[in-house]
């Protein structure tokens, strides 16, 4: 039982690190970031807003509108 719990914790940690690395890689290139946003907008928009203006997550756009 303890072994299974450890596997689950490690798997969650790995998934969190992988999602962070994808976000950091996209942040380096605006074109890649836009492609990532358009491909996963339904997921990203929940925290960052439909126009990337910020909601629960930080704003991703440079616009002030």
N, C-alpha and C positions, 0 to 999 in steps of 0.2 A: 504494500500500500504506500509506504513512504517512497519507494522507488518510482512508482507511477506519478506521485505528486511532484517529485523532483524533475521528471521528464516533462511534465506539463509546464512547470515554471521555466525551465530552460527553453522550451519551444516558444513560449510567450515572449521571453527576452530576445530570442533570435528574431522573431517576427517584428518586434518593436525596433530593433537595430536596423533591420533591412528596410523598413518603411522610412526610417530617419535618413538612411543613406540615399534612398531614391529622392527624397525631398531636398537634401543638400545638393545632390548632383543636378537636379533641375534648377535650383537657385543660381547656379553658376552660368547658365545660358538661358536668356529670356525666351528664345524660340522653343527650347526643350520644355521649359516651364509652361508655356502656353499650350503645347501639345499635350502635356501631362494633364493640365487643367481641363482641356476640352475632352480628353478621353475619360476622365474620372470626375466630371463636374458634379454629378449627383452626390458624390461622396465629399468632395472638397467644399462645395457650397454650403453644406450643413454647418460648418464652423466659420468659414471665411465669407459667407454671403454670396448671393447670385452674381454680383458684379465684382467680387473679390475686395469689397470695401471693408471687410472686417465685421464679424458678428461675435462669436465666442473666441475665434482665432484671430490672429493679427491680420491687418490689411495686407493684401498681396499686390494691390495696384498702386500706381503712383498718383492717381487722380485724387482730387480733393472733393469731388462732387458726391 
